[in-house]
Structures are given as C-alpha cells and as structure tokens.
Amino acid sequence: MSEALDNHIAKLRAKQKISQQELAEAIGVSRKTISTVETMRFVPSVIIALKLAKHFGVAVEDIFTLNKEVVD
C-alpha cells in the first residue's frame, strides 16, 4: 500500500456514476487495476494516471496528491 499517495478516483467515478469495470474499459485496463489503484494497493504508471486524468477531464494533480508527511 502506498502511504505517500492519496487519490480521488472513487469520488470522480461516483460523480460520473460509473463502475470500476466501466472506467477500466474506458481507459483500457483491467477492473483489478482500477481497484488496486483506487484502494492505494498499487501506484499507477504515469500512462495510467494520464489516461485517468483525460477520462475525467481533470489534471493528474486533481486525482492524485502526496500526503502531507511526504511533502513536509
């Protein structure tokens, strides 16, 4: 699990009313990949992060943020 990173994937999915499976299909990854990134068991590649940002129409920094402890 990544303690250095937070993400807002579940909130963004909820706004769009889409499932993990639907998001996975939209960006070309498995549902398990979405699940493990969303639950912070896996840190995504830059490519996946960029695909997520493009899908949601937001900046990568709007999806992923460093925990305060890492920044300080």
N, CA, C and O atoms as a CHARMM CRD file, in Angstrom:
* protein
*
  288
    1    1 MET  N      0.84400  -1.18100   0.00000 PROA 1      0.00000
    2    1 MET  CA     0.00000   0.00000   0.00000 PROA 1      0.00000
    3    1 MET  C      0.88800   1.24100   0.00000 PROA 1      0.00000
    4    1 MET  O      1.92300   1.28700   0.66500 PROA 1      0.00000
    5    2 SER  N      0.46400   2.22700  -0.75000 PROA 2      0.00000
    6    2 SER  CA     1.22600   3.46600  -0.80100 PROA 2      0.00000
    7    2 SER  C      0.71200   4.43300   0.26100 PROA 2      0.00000
    8    2 SER  O     -0.41800   4.91800   0.18600 PROA 2      0.00000
    9    3 GLU  N      1.55900   4.70400   1.24700 PROA 3      0.00000
   10    3 GLU  CA     1.18600   5.66600   2.27500 PROA 3      0.00000
   11    3 GLU  C      1.52600   7.08800   1.85400 PROA 3      0.00000
   12    3 GLU  O      1.15900   8.04600   2.53400 PROA 3      0.00000
   13    4 ALA  N      2.22500   7.22700   0.73500 PROA 4      0.00000
   14    4 ALA  CA     2.66500   8.53800   0.28500 PROA 4      0.00000
   15    4 ALA  C      1.65800   9.22200  -0.62300 PROA 4      0.00000
   16    4 ALA  O      1.78600  10.41400  -0.90100 PROA 4      0.00000
   17    5 LEU  N      0.66700   8.48900  -1.08300 PROA 5      0.00000
   18    5 LEU  CA    -0.22100   8.99200  -2.12800 PROA 5      0.00000
   19    5 LEU  C     -1.68400   8.82300  -1.74700 PROA 5      0.00000
   20    5 LEU  O     -2.08000   7.78700  -1.21200 PROA 5      0.00000
   21    6 ASP  N     -2.47600   9.84000  -2.02300 PROA 6      0.00000
   22    6 ASP  CA    -3.94000   9.76100  -1.90000 PROA 6      0.00000
   23    6 ASP  C     -4.52400   9.91100  -3.29300 PROA 6      0.00000
   24    6 ASP  O     -3.88800  10.47700  -4.18300 PROA 6      0.00000
   25    7 ASN  N     -5.74400   9.39800  -3.48300 PROA 7      0.00000
   26    7 ASN  CA    -6.39900   9.61500  -4.77700 PROA 7      0.00000
   27    7 ASN  C     -7.89400   9.82600  -4.59300 PROA 7      0.00000
   28    7 ASN  O     -8.47100   9.49600  -3.55700 PROA 7      0.00000
   29    8 HSD  N     -8.49700  10.38200  -5.62700 PROA 8      0.00000
   30    8 HSD  CA    -9.91600  10.72400  -5.60400 PROA 8      0.00000
   31    8 HSD  C    -10.68600   9.99300  -6.69800 PROA 8      0.00000
   32    8 HSD  O    -11.69200  10.49600  -7.19700 PROA 8      0.00000
   33    9 ILE  N    -10.21500   8.81600  -7.06600 PROA 9      0.00000
   34    9 ILE  CA   -10.84000   8.07100  -8.15800 PROA 9      0.00000
   35    9 ILE  C    -12.27500   7.69000  -7.81000 PROA 9      0.00000
   36    9 ILE  O    -13.17300   7.85100  -8.63700 PROA 9      0.00000
   37   10 ALA  N    -12.50100   7.19200  -6.61000 PROA 10     0.00000
   38   10 ALA  CA   -13.86200   6.77200  -6.23700 PROA 10     0.00000
   39   10 ALA  C    -14.83800   7.94500  -6.30000 PROA 10     0.00000
   40   10 ALA  O    -15.96700   7.78800  -6.76500 PROA 10     0.00000
   41   11 LYS  N    -14.40900   9.11300  -5.83700 PROA 11     0.00000
   42   11 LYS  CA   -15.27700  10.30200  -5.88500 PROA 11     0.00000
   43   11 LYS  C    -15.57600  10.70700  -7.32100 PROA 11     0.00000
   44   11 LYS  O    -16.70900  11.05200  -7.65600 PROA 11     0.00000
   45   12 LEU  N    -14.55500  10.66300  -8.16300 PROA 12     0.00000
   46   12 LEU  CA   -14.75100  11.02800  -9.57000 PROA 12     0.00000
   47   12 LEU  C    -15.64800  10.01300 -10.28200 PROA 12     0.00000
   48   12 LEU  O    -16.47800  10.38600 -11.11200 PROA 12     0.00000
   49   13 ARG  N    -15.47800   8.74000  -9.95600 PROA 13     0.00000
   50   13 ARG  CA   -16.36100   7.71200 -10.53800 PROA 13     0.00000
   51   13 ARG  C    -17.80000   7.93700 -10.09400 PROA 13     0.00000
   52   13 ARG  O    -18.73100   7.81500 -10.89100 PROA 13     0.00000
   53   14 ALA  N    -17.97500   8.26500  -8.82400 PROA 14     0.00000
   54   14 ALA  CA   -19.32300   8.49000  -8.28600 PROA 14     0.00000
   55   14 ALA  C    -20.00200   9.66700  -8.98800 PROA 14     0.00000
   56   14 ALA  O    -21.19600   9.61600  -9.28500 PROA 14     0.00000
   57   15 LYS  N    -19.23900  10.72000  -9.25100 PROA 15     0.00000
   58   15 LYS  CA   -19.80600  11.86800  -9.96700 PROA 15     0.00000
   59   15 LYS  C    -20.29600  11.47600 -11.35100 PROA 15     0.00000
   60   15 LYS  O    -21.32500  11.96600 -11.81600 PROA 15     0.00000
   61   16 GLN  N    -19.55200  10.58800 -12.00800 PROA 16     0.00000
   62   16 GLN  CA   -19.93100  10.13700 -13.35100 PROA 16     0.00000
   63   16 GLN  C    -20.88800   8.95000 -13.31400 PROA 16     0.00000
   64   16 GLN  O    -21.40900   8.52700 -14.34600 PROA 16     0.00000
   65   17 LYS  N    -21.11300   8.41900 -12.11300 PROA 17     0.00000
   66   17 LYS  CA   -21.98600   7.25500 -11.93300 PROA 17     0.00000
   67   17 LYS  C    -21.53100   6.07700 -12.79400 PROA 17     0.00000
   68   17 LYS  O    -22.32100   5.46200 -13.51000 PROA 17     0.00000
   69   18 ILE  N    -20.22100   5.78000 -12.70100 PROA 18     0.00000
   70   18 ILE  CA   -19.68100   4.64500 -13.43900 PROA 18     0.00000
   71   18 ILE  C    -19.01800   3.67300 -12.46800 PROA 18     0.00000
   72   18 ILE  O    -18.54600   4.05900 -11.39900 PROA 18     0.00000
   73   19 SER  N    -18.99400   2.41900 -12.86100 PROA 19     0.00000
   74   19 SER  CA   -18.38300   1.36800 -12.05100 PROA 19     0.00000
   75   19 SER  C    -16.88600   1.29000 -12.33500 PROA 19     0.00000
   76   19 SER  O    -16.38000   1.89800 -13.27800 PROA 19     0.00000
   77   20 GLN  N    -16.19900   0.53200 -11.50100 PROA 20     0.00000
   78   20 GLN  CA   -14.78300   0.29200 -11.75700 PROA 20     0.00000
   79   20 GLN  C    -14.60700  -0.37400 -13.11400 PROA 20     0.00000
   80   20 GLN  O    -13.67700  -0.04500 -13.85100 PROA 20     0.00000
   81   21 GLN  N    -15.49000  -1.30400 -13.44500 PROA 21     0.00000
   82   21 GLN  CA   -15.40700  -2.00800 -14.72700 PROA 21     0.00000
   83   21 GLN  C    -15.57600  -1.03400 -15.89800 PROA 21     0.00000
   84   21 GLN  O    -14.83600  -1.10600 -16.87800 PROA 21     0.00000
   85   22 GLU  N    -16.53400  -0.13900 -15.79500 PROA 22     0.00000
   86   22 GLU  CA   -16.76400   0.82800 -16.87100 PROA 22     0.00000
   87   22 GLU  C    -15.56600   1.76000 -17.03600 PROA 22     0.00000
   88   22 GLU  O    -15.18000   2.08500 -18.15900 PROA 22     0.00000
   89   23 LEU  N    -14.98400   2.18600 -15.93000 PROA 23     0.00000
   90   23 LEU  CA   -13.80100   3.03500 -16.00300 PROA 23     0.00000
   91   23 LEU  C    -12.63800   2.26500 -16.61500 PROA 23     0.00000
   92   23 LEU  O    -11.91500   2.78700 -17.46300 PROA 23     0.00000
   93   24 ALA  N    -12.46300   1.03800 -16.18500 PROA 24     0.00000
   94   24 ALA  CA   -11.38400   0.20000 -16.72500 PROA 24     0.00000
   95   24 ALA  C    -11.50800   0.05200 -18.23500 PROA 24     0.00000
   96   24 ALA  O    -10.52200   0.19500 -18.95800 PROA 24     0.00000
   97   25 GLU  N    -12.69500  -0.22900 -18.70700 PROA 25     0.00000
   98   25 GLU  CA   -12.91900  -0.37500 -20.14600 PROA 25     0.00000
   99   25 GLU  C    -12.65200   0.93400 -20.88000 PROA 25     0.00000
  100   25 GLU  O    -12.11700   0.93100 -21.98800 PROA 25     0.00000
  101   26 ALA  N    -13.02000   2.03700 -20.27000 PROA 26     0.00000
  102   26 ALA  CA   -12.85500   3.34600 -20.90700 PROA 26     0.00000
  103   26 ALA  C    -11.37700   3.71800 -21.09900 PROA 26     0.00000
  104   26 ALA  O    -11.02600   4.39400 -22.06600 PROA 26     0.00000
  105   27 ILE  N    -10.51900   3.27600 -20.18100 PROA 27     0.00000
  106   27 ILE  CA    -9.10600   3.64700 -20.30900 PROA 27     0.00000
  107   27 ILE  C     -8.21000   2.47800 -20.72200 PROA 27     0.00000
  108   27 ILE  O     -6.99600   2.64400 -20.84300 PROA 27     0.00000
  109   28 GLY  N     -8.79500   1.30400 -20.93700 PROA 28     0.00000
  110   28 GLY  CA    -8.03700   0.17200 -21.46400 PROA 28     0.00000
  111   28 GLY  C     -7.18600  -0.58600 -20.46800 PROA 28     0.00000
  112   28 GLY  O     -6.08800  -1.04000 -20.78900 PROA 28     0.00000
  113   29 VAL  N     -7.70700  -0.72100 -19.24500 PROA 29     0.00000
  114   29 VAL  CA    -7.01800  -1.51900 -18.22800 PROA 29     0.00000
  115   29 VAL  C     -8.02800  -2.49800 -17.62000 PROA 29     0.00000
  116   29 VAL  O     -9.21000  -2.46700 -17.96200 PROA 29     0.00000
  117   30 SER  N     -7.56100  -3.35700 -16.72600 PROA 30     0.00000
  118   30 SER  CA    -8.47200  -4.29800 -16.07500 PROA 30     0.00000
  119   30 SER  C     -9.19100  -3.63600 -14.90300 PROA 30     0.00000
  120   30 SER  O     -8.73300  -2.62600 -14.36900 PROA 30     0.00000
  121   31 ARG  N    -10.31300  -4.21600 -14.51400 PROA 31     0.00000
  122   31 ARG  CA   -11.03100  -3.72900 -13.34000 PROA 31     0.00000
  123   31 ARG  C    -10.15200  -3.85700 -12.09800 PROA 31     0.00000
  124   31 ARG  O    -10.18600  -3.00400 -11.21100 PROA 31     0.00000
  125   32 LYS  N     -9.36700  -4.93100 -12.04400 PROA 32     0.00000
  126   32 LYS  CA    -8.47600  -5.13700 -10.90000 PROA 32     0.00000
  127   32 LYS  C     -7.45300  -4.00300 -10.79700 PROA 32     0.00000
  128   32 LYS  O     -7.10300  -3.58600  -9.69300 PROA 32     0.00000
  129   33 THR  N     -6.97700  -3.50800 -11.92200 PROA 33     0.00000
  130   33 THR  CA    -6.04300  -2.37600 -11.89800 PROA 33     0.00000
  131   33 THR  C     -6.71100  -1.16200 -11.28000 PROA 33     0.00000
  132   33 THR  O     -6.12200  -0.49700 -10.42800 PROA 33     0.00000
  133   34 ILE  N     -7.93800  -0.86400 -11.70100 PROA 34     0.00000
  134   34 ILE  CA    -8.66600   0.27500 -11.12700 PROA 34     0.00000
  135   34 ILE  C     -8.84700   0.07000  -9.63100 PROA 34     0.00000
  136   34 ILE  O     -8.62400   0.98700  -8.84100 PROA 34     0.00000
  137   35 SER  N     -9.24900  -1.12800  -9.24400 PROA 35     0.00000
  138   35 SER  CA    -9.47000  -1.42100  -7.83100 PROA 35     0.00000
  139   35 SER  C     -8.20800  -1.22900  -6.99800 PROA 35     0.00000
  140   35 SER  O     -8.25000  -0.60800  -5.93600 PROA 35     0.00000
  141   36 THR  N     -7.08800  -1.75900  -7.47600 PROA 36     0.00000
  142   36 THR  CA    -5.86300  -1.67400  -6.68500 PROA 36     0.00000
  143   36 THR  C     -5.30700  -0.25300  -6.63200 PROA 36     0.00000
  144   36 THR  O     -4.70500   0.13700  -5.63200 PROA 36     0.00000
  145   37 VAL  N     -5.50100   0.51700  -7.68800 PROA 37     0.00000
  146   37 VAL  CA    -5.07500   1.92500  -7.65900 PROA 37     0.00000
  147   37 VAL  C     -5.99500   2.70800  -6.72500 PROA 37     0.00000
  148   37 VAL  O     -5.53400   3.49000  -5.89300 PROA 37     0.00000
  149   38 GLU  N     -7.29800   2.48800  -6.87200 PROA 38     0.00000
  150   38 GLU  CA    -8.28300   3.22500  -6.07000 PROA 38     0.00000
  151   38 GLU  C     -8.10300   2.97700  -4.57500 PROA 38     0.00000
  152   38 GLU  O     -8.27900   3.88900  -3.76800 PROA 38     0.00000
  153   39 THR  N     -7.75400   1.75600  -4.20900 PROA 39     0.00000
  154   39 THR  CA    -7.58400   1.40900  -2.79700 PROA 39     0.00000
  155   39 THR  C     -6.13500   1.59900  -2.32900 PROA 39     0.00000
  156   39 THR  O     -5.78000   1.22400  -1.21100 PROA 39     0.00000
  157   40 MET  N     -5.32400   2.17200  -3.17800 PROA 40     0.00000
  158   40 MET  CA    -3.93800   2.52600  -2.88400 PROA 40     0.00000
  159   40 MET  C     -3.04200   1.32700  -2.57400 PROA 40     0.00000
  160   40 MET  O     -2.06000   1.45300  -1.84300 PROA 40     0.00000
  161   41 ARG  N     -3.38400   0.16600  -3.13100 PROA 41     0.00000
  162   41 ARG  CA    -2.50600  -1.00100  -3.01600 PROA 41     0.00000
  163   41 ARG  C     -1.47400  -1.00600  -4.13800 PROA 41     0.00000
  164   41 ARG  O     -0.51000  -1.77000  -4.09400 PROA 41     0.00000
  165   42 PHE  N     -1.67300  -0.15000  -5.14900 PROA 42     0.00000
  166   42 PHE  CA    -0.78700  -0.09400  -6.30600 PROA 42     0.00000
  167   42 PHE  C     -0.67500   1.35300  -6.75900 PROA 42     0.00000
  168   42 PHE  O     -1.68200   2.04900  -6.88400 PROA 42     0.00000
  169   43 VAL  N      0.54400   1.80200  -7.00400 PROA 43     0.00000
  170   43 VAL  CA     0.77400   3.14500  -7.53300 PROA 43     0.00000
  171   43 VAL  C      0.77200   3.02600  -9.05100 PROA 43     0.00000
  172   43 VAL  O      1.55300   2.25500  -9.60900 PROA 43     0.00000
  173   44 PRO  N     -0.09300   3.77800  -9.72700 PROA 44     0.00000
  174   44 PRO  CA    -0.21100   3.61700 -11.17600 PROA 44     0.00000
  175   44 PRO  C      0.99000   4.18800 -11.92600 PROA 44     0.00000
  176   44 PRO  O      1.72200   5.04100 -11.42600 PROA 44     0.00000
  177   45 SER  N      1.15700   3.68600 -13.13500 PROA 45     0.00000
  178   45 SER  CA     2.17000   4.25800 -14.02300 PROA 45     0.00000
  179   45 SER  C      1.72200   5.65000 -14.44000 PROA 45     0.00000
  180   45 SER  O      0.56000   6.02300 -14.27200 PROA 45     0.00000
  181   46 VAL  N      2.64100   6.39200 -14.97200 PROA 46     0.00000
  182   46 VAL  CA     2.30900   7.72700 -15.48300 PROA 46     0.00000
  183   46 VAL  C      1.26200   7.60800 -16.58500 PROA 46     0.00000
  184   46 VAL  O      0.36400   8.44500 -16.67800 PROA 46     0.00000
  185   47 ILE  N      1.36700   6.59100 -17.40700 PROA 47     0.00000
  186   47 ILE  CA     0.41200   6.41100 -18.50700 PROA 47     0.00000
  187   47 ILE  C     -0.99800   6.21900 -17.96800 PROA 47     0.00000
  188   47 ILE  O     -1.93900   6.83900 -18.46300 PROA 47     0.00000
  189   48 ILE  N     -1.15500   5.37200 -16.96600 PROA 48     0.00000
  190   48 ILE  CA    -2.48500   5.15300 -16.38200 PROA 48     0.00000
  191   48 ILE  C     -2.98900   6.43200 -15.73000 PROA 48     0.00000
  192   48 ILE  O     -4.15900   6.78400 -15.88300 PROA 48     0.00000
  193   49 ALA  N     -2.12900   7.12600 -15.00900 PROA 49     0.00000
  194   49 ALA  CA    -2.53100   8.38500 -14.36800 PROA 49     0.00000
  195   49 ALA  C     -3.00500   9.39500 -15.41500 PROA 49     0.00000
  196   49 ALA  O     -4.01800  10.06700 -15.22000 PROA 49     0.00000
  197   50 LEU  N     -2.27900   9.49700 -16.51100 PROA 50     0.00000
  198   50 LEU  CA    -2.66900  10.43200 -17.57500 PROA 50     0.00000
  199   50 LEU  C     -3.97800  10.01100 -18.24700 PROA 50     0.00000
  200   50 LEU  O     -4.80400  10.85900 -18.58700 PROA 50     0.00000
  201   51 LYS  N     -4.16500   8.71200 -18.43800 PROA 51     0.00000
  202   51 LYS  CA    -5.42900   8.22600 -19.01800 PROA 51     0.00000
  203   51 LYS  C     -6.60600   8.53300 -18.09800 PROA 51     0.00000
  204   51 LYS  O     -7.67900   8.92000 -18.56200 PROA 51     0.00000
  205   52 LEU  N     -6.40500   8.36000 -16.79600 PROA 52     0.00000
  206   52 LEU  CA    -7.46000   8.68400 -15.83200 PROA 52     0.00000
  207   52 LEU  C     -7.79300  10.17200 -15.88400 PROA 52     0.00000
  208   52 LEU  O     -8.96200  10.55400 -15.91300 PROA 52     0.00000
  209   53 ALA  N     -6.76000  11.00200 -15.89600 PROA 53     0.00000
  210   53 ALA  CA    -6.97000  12.45000 -15.94600 PROA 53     0.00000
  211   53 ALA  C     -7.72200  12.84600 -17.21500 PROA 53     0.00000
  212   53 ALA  O     -8.64500  13.65900 -17.16800 PROA 53     0.00000
  213   54 LYS  N     -7.33100  12.27900 -18.32800 PROA 54     0.00000
  214   54 LYS  CA    -8.00700  12.59000 -19.59400 PROA 54     0.00000
  215   54 LYS  C     -9.46300  12.14600 -19.54900 PROA 54     0.00000
  216   54 LYS  O    -10.35600  12.87600 -19.97900 PROA 54     0.00000
  217   55 HSD  N     -9.69800  10.95000 -19.02900 PROA 55     0.00000
  218   55 HSD  CA   -11.07200  10.44400 -18.94400 PROA 55     0.00000
  219   55 HSD  C    -11.95600  11.36200 -18.10500 PROA 55     0.00000
  220   55 HSD  O    -13.07500  11.68400 -18.50300 PROA 55     0.00000
  221   56 PHE  N    -11.45900  11.77700 -16.95500 PROA 56     0.00000
  222   56 PHE  CA   -12.24800  12.61200 -16.05800 PROA 56     0.00000
  223   56 PHE  C    -12.21600  14.09400 -16.43200 PROA 56     0.00000
  224   56 PHE  O    -12.98600  14.88700 -15.89100 PROA 56     0.00000
  225   57 GLY  N    -11.33000  14.46800 -17.35200 PROA 57     0.00000
  226   57 GLY  CA   -11.24200  15.86100 -17.77400 PROA 57     0.00000
  227   57 GLY  C    -10.67000  16.77000 -16.70800 PROA 57     0.00000
  228   57 GLY  O    -11.07400  17.92400 -16.57000 PROA 57     0.00000
  229   58 VAL  N     -9.71300  16.22700 -15.94900 PROA 58     0.00000
  230   58 VAL  CA    -9.07300  16.99400 -14.87700 PROA 58     0.00000
  231   58 VAL  C     -7.56300  16.81200 -14.97400 PROA 58     0.00000
  232   58 VAL  O     -7.08200  15.96800 -15.72900 PROA 58     0.00000
  233   59 ALA  N     -6.82300  17.59900 -14.21300 PROA 59     0.00000
  234   59 ALA  CA    -5.37100  17.43800 -14.12900 PROA 59     0.00000
  235   59 ALA  C     -5.04100  16.22600 -13.25800 PROA 59     0.00000
  236   59 ALA  O     -5.81200  15.85200 -12.37400 PROA 59     0.00000
  237   60 VAL  N     -3.89600  15.62900 -13.52100 PROA 60     0.00000
  238   60 VAL  CA    -3.45000  14.49200 -12.71300 PROA 60     0.00000
  239   60 VAL  C     -3.43800  14.86000 -11.23300 PROA 60     0.00000
  240   60 VAL  O     -3.79300  14.04400 -10.38200 PROA 60     0.00000
  241   61 GLU  N     -3.02400  16.10100 -10.92800 PROA 61     0.00000
  242   61 GLU  CA    -2.96100  16.56200  -9.53500 PROA 61     0.00000
  243   61 GLU  C     -4.34000  16.65900  -8.88700 PROA 61     0.00000
  244   61 GLU  O     -4.44200  16.70700  -7.66100 PROA 61     0.00000
  245   62 ASP  N     -5.39800  16.68800  -9.69200 PROA 62     0.00000
  246   62 ASP  CA    -6.76000  16.68200  -9.14600 PROA 62     0.00000
  247   62 ASP  C     -7.20100  15.26600  -8.75500 PROA 62     0.00000
  248   62 ASP  O     -8.17800  15.09000  -8.02800 PROA 62     0.00000
  249   63 ILE  N     -6.47900  14.27600  -9.24000 PROA 63     0.00000
  250   63 ILE  CA    -6.77800  12.88000  -8.90900 PROA 63     0.00000
  251   63 ILE  C     -5.84000  12.37100  -7.82100 PROA 63     0.00000
  252   63 ILE  O     -6.27600  11.73900  -6.85900 PROA 63     0.00000
  253   64 PHE  N     -4.56700  12.64800  -7.97800 PROA 64     0.00000
  254   64 PHE  CA    -3.54200  12.12700  -7.07800 PROA 64     0.00000
  255   64 PHE  C     -2.86800  13.26400  -6.32200 PROA 64     0.00000
  256   64 PHE  O     -2.51000  14.28800  -6.90400 PROA 64     0.00000
  257   65 THR  N     -2.70100  13.07100  -5.01800 PROA 65     0.00000
  258   65 THR  CA    -1.99900  14.06400  -4.20700 PROA 65     0.00000
  259   65 THR  C     -1.03700  13.34900  -3.26300 PROA 65     0.00000
  260   65 THR  O     -1.30100  12.23700  -2.80600 PROA 65     0.00000
  261   66 LEU  N      0.07500  14.00600  -2.98500 PROA 66     0.00000
  262   66 LEU  CA     1.01300  13.48000  -1.99800 PROA 66     0.00000
  263   66 LEU  C      0.48100  13.75100  -0.60500 PROA 66     0.00000
  264   66 LEU  O     -0.08200  14.81300  -0.33900 PROA 66     0.00000
  265   67 ASN  N      0.66100  12.79000   0.27400 PROA 67     0.00000
  266   67 ASN  CA     0.28800  13.00200   1.67500 PROA 67     0.00000
  267   67 ASN  C      1.13400  14.11200   2.26000 PROA 67     0.00000
  268   67 ASN  O      2.26300  14.34300   1.82800 PROA 67     0.00000
  269   68 LYS  N      0.59300  14.78200   3.22700 PROA 68     0.00000
  270   68 LYS  CA     1.26500  15.92100   3.86700 PROA 68     0.00000
  271   68 LYS  C      2.63700  15.51200   4.41900 PROA 68     0.00000
  272   68 LYS  O      3.59400  16.27900   4.31000 PROA 68     0.00000
  273   69 GLU  N      2.74400  14.33200   5.00300 PROA 69     0.00000
  274   69 GLU  CA     4.00600  13.88500   5.58900 PROA 69     0.00000
  275   69 GLU  C      5.11300  13.79200   4.54700 PROA 69     0.00000
  276   69 GLU  O      6.28100  14.02900   4.85700 PROA 69     0.00000
  277   70 VAL  N      4.75600  13.45000   3.32600 PROA 70     0.00000
  278   70 VAL  CA     5.74300  13.30000   2.25100 PROA 70     0.00000
  279   70 VAL  C      6.21900  14.66500   1.79300 PROA 70     0.00000
  280   70 VAL  O      7.39500  14.83900   1.47300 PROA 70     0.00000
  281   71 VAL  N      5.31800  15.63100   1.75800 PROA 71     0.00000
  282   71 VAL  CA     5.63700  16.96500   1.28800 PROA 71     0.00000
  283   71 VAL  C      6.50200  17.71800   2.29700 PROA 71     0.00000
  284   71 VAL  O      7.41200  18.45400   1.91400 PROA 71     0.00000
  285   72 ASP  N      6.21900  17.53400   3.57300 PROA 72     0.00000
  286   72 ASP  CA     6.94900  18.26200   4.62600 PROA 72     0.00000
  287   72 ASP  C      8.35900  17.74000   4.81800 PROA 72     0.00000
  288   72 ASP  O      9.09500  18.24700   5.66300 PROA 72     0.00000
